[in-house]
Structures are given as structure tokens and as C-alpha cells.
Amino acid sequence: MASQGNSTDTLFSPYKMGRFSLSHRVVLAPMTRCRAMNGVPNAALGEYYAQRTTPGGFLISEGTMVSPGSAG
Ligand SMILES: Cc1cc2nc3c(=O)[nH]c(=O)nc-3n(C[C@H](O)[C@H](O)[C@H](O)COP(=O)(O)O)c2cc1C
């Protein structure tokens, strides 16, 4: 396998993902935070993701639950 150089350099290097031009490759995967009360996203949810965003970064927020019993 060809060397990709210093892996830290690669992690923090730009990446073109479709129509998105990312400034680094650290991505937040979706997680079940259950912050959307009654299935409706609120200010606390916005603050949670705002705290984790970076310029040119990519994060995936969680989906809302299809029913109260579906929350894991
Ligand atoms: C809607 C949704 C919710 C998820 N919630 C969690 C979670 O709460 N905790 C978790 O570890 N992974 C959760 N996952 C899976 C993660 O996004 C991720 O795929 C998993 O942690 C494995 O990531 P890795 O292989 O990069 O370590 C969720 C995925 C989806 C699509």
C-alpha cells in the first residue's frame, strides 16, 4: 500500500466529498442523543451541535424517533 505520509497531516488535510469541500477529515457520526423533545428539534439540540462544529467540518445529526418507544 502506498504511503499517505504523516497520518495526522492527512487527517487535517482538505477533502472534496461530492459537492462538499471539507477543510479536514474529522467527521461526527450520527449518535442517538434523544434531544429532540416529542420529536421536535429545539434550541438545546442546536447548541449541542454548534459546540461540535468546526469551519469546513462535517457532522451528522441524529434522526428524530418515529415513536416514543423507538428511542434506544
Ligand atoms: C440515527 C443513528 C444513531 C446512532 N446512534 C449511535 C449512538 O448513540 N452511539 C453509537 O456508538 N453509535 C451510534 N450510531 C452509529 C454511529 O454513527 C457509528 O456508525 C458507529 O458508532 C460506528 O462508528 P465507527 O465504526 O466509525 O467507530 C448511530 C447511527 C445512526 C444512523
The ligand as a Gaussian input file, in Angstrom:
#p B3LYP/6-31G(d) Opt

LIG

0 1
 C      -29.519000       7.528000      13.704000
 C      -28.235000       6.904000      14.233000
 C      -27.976000       6.936000      15.585000
 C      -26.796000       6.376000      16.101000
 N      -26.542000       6.444000      17.449000
 C      -25.377000       5.949000      17.954000
 C      -25.068000       6.078000      19.348000
 O      -25.842000       6.642000      20.126000
 N      -23.906000       5.554000      19.790000
 C      -23.019000       4.924000      18.940000
 O      -21.967000       4.472000      19.386000
 N      -23.272000       4.814000      17.630000
 C      -24.437000       5.305000      17.107000
 N      -24.701000       5.195000      15.770000
 C      -23.692000       4.571000      14.931000
 C      -22.566000       5.552000      14.721000
 O      -22.996000       6.586000      13.859000
 C      -21.342000       4.868000      14.087000
 O      -21.691000       4.305000      12.853000
 C      -20.811000       3.794000      14.974000
 O      -20.516000       4.365000      16.228000
 C      -19.541000       3.110000      14.411000
 O      -18.606000       4.081000      14.020000
 P      -17.092000       3.697000      13.720000
 O      -17.110000       2.395000      13.010000
 O      -16.584000       4.815000      12.868000
 O      -16.412000       3.644000      15.054000
 C      -25.871000       5.750000      15.228000
 C      -26.152000       5.716000      13.863000
 C      -27.314000       6.279000      13.360000
 C      -27.575000       6.233000      11.869000

